[in-house]
């Protein structure tokens, strides 16, 4: 499971976790730290990977290839238990080319069969032929609705599995929020919403 650490000489925190067998350090925005405090997650605490994934999706947890800097303790001395986390490491979006989670963009490239959609980190975007790039969008700006709208405007003949996983992640997020909304509204207005949510789930996506 991810673990929250405080920097040795700063009153700010970072997160250390394992993704696809590699140790990854996430820096946090002030808003990201605020969200963790509200969730009663203090330095030294382990927490579910789904929470880190949410922060990553909103841009409140990031890597940007800069490293963590002033760590509280050397990585070799850190004790982290990932075995009990119910959310798999593969839930994290990753670069289609190198599996990095660093600063990902959804990229569209011209290909013989039409546009090809990938997720790419900065290094892999730099290696790709810039003249063939049709679009490059940070995934923090995307949602289920914008992703569907983008592919309606620019149909991608081929989509890397990383893009499909990202769309599935957005779909899961939407359904989770919808279920929570239905539960809340049923509690306050049971007679108006009984049986309405399952049918309405197909609308507005």
Beta strands, then each sheet from edge to edge (+ up, - down):
strand 1: 2-6
strand 2: 13-19
strand 3: 22-28
strand 4: 46-47
strand 5: 61-62
strand 6: 105-111
strand 7: 114-120
strand 8: 133-138
strand 9: 156-159
sheet 1: 4+ 1- 2+ 3- 5+
sheet 2: 8+ 6- 7+ 9+
end
